[in-house]
Amino acid sequence: MGGDQVILATAGYDHTIRFWQAHSGICLRTLQHPDSQVNALEITPDKQLLAAAGYQHIRMYDVTSGNPNAVVNYDGISKNVTAVGFQEDGKWMFTGGEDCSVRIWDLRSRSLQCQHIFQVNSPVNTVVLHQNQGELIVGDQSGAIHMWDLRTDHNEHLIPEPDVAIQSISIDREARFMAAVNNKGDCYVWRLSGGSDENPTVFHPEDKIPSHKKYGLKCLFSPDSTLLATCSADATLKVWRTTDFSLLTTLPDPSQRWVWDCAFSEDSHYIITASSDGIGRLWNTDKSEVIREYSGHQKAIVCLAFRDARPS
């Protein structure tokens, strides 16, 4: 599982993390994560480490070796860590959690100390980094979306629907659009402008998609920016065209269980889902069919991390 190969990891409520051979469905390695369930997974930009966010901690596991133990441990957080991600050069990590805070961790110092904290008034469900690497977008349970400019420490917020929790946020790779899905199943889309050092990002309301009848759990733009995926407690993943945000296809979970997380392939033709039935699935989005299953977890898979074979 070298740096130029495909990496797929899944985790959830059974206190294990599993690495898979994506094309075959074979489980290559199972790591024990005894401290808690895993809420979120992310692979470092150099593909060397996998970050697992859990209850009161983040654990970093070596992707390429057989070491079953975490190689770095970040502790001292009071509640669940719900989001984790990395600056594009791997200089720092960001996390968000139920302690109503977003934290910046310097990965170069390995001091394991949080360098910077952004506090909000409600538990944090989702955090994404703008492609300019200078703005964090934070979604919380009160329904607020916060824009935290790391360069100036300025912040502002918008509230699409009061008291409707923001579950997931995504910005497309070209930084043209931002999407946010909430626990009513609505997906809001904004067109973005600005985003330079001199001009902070400005959000222009673009669309409101009534994407699901139940909780929205994840939204994600495809790598080529032509598609937007949303997944939900209604046991479906839906794919929308970004040209007009019309529905392209609906992928129904065969088990009729919650679809928690998803990831696109680099060519945007395939998508992997994580489901409450403990099975990950690889779908061909063009044909709307499952072509591979990743079976082995004993409980719900609520998060996955996927990196195609492409330069970091």
Secondary structure, DSSP 8 states (H G I E B T S, - for coil): --TTS-EEEEEETTSEEEEEETTTTEEEEEEE-TTS---EEEE-TTSSEEEEE-BS-EEEEESSS---S-SEEE---SSBEEEEEE-TTSSEEEEEETTTEEEEEETTT----EEEEEE-SS-EEEEEE-TTSSEEEEEETTS-EEEEETTT--EEEE-SSTT--EEEEEE-TTSSEEEEEETTS-EEEEEEE--SSSS--EEEEEEEE---SS-EEEEEE-TTSSEEEEEETTSEEEEEETTT--EEEEEE-TT---EEEEEE-TTSSEEEEEETTSEEEEEETTTTEEEEEEE--SS-EEEEEEE-SS--
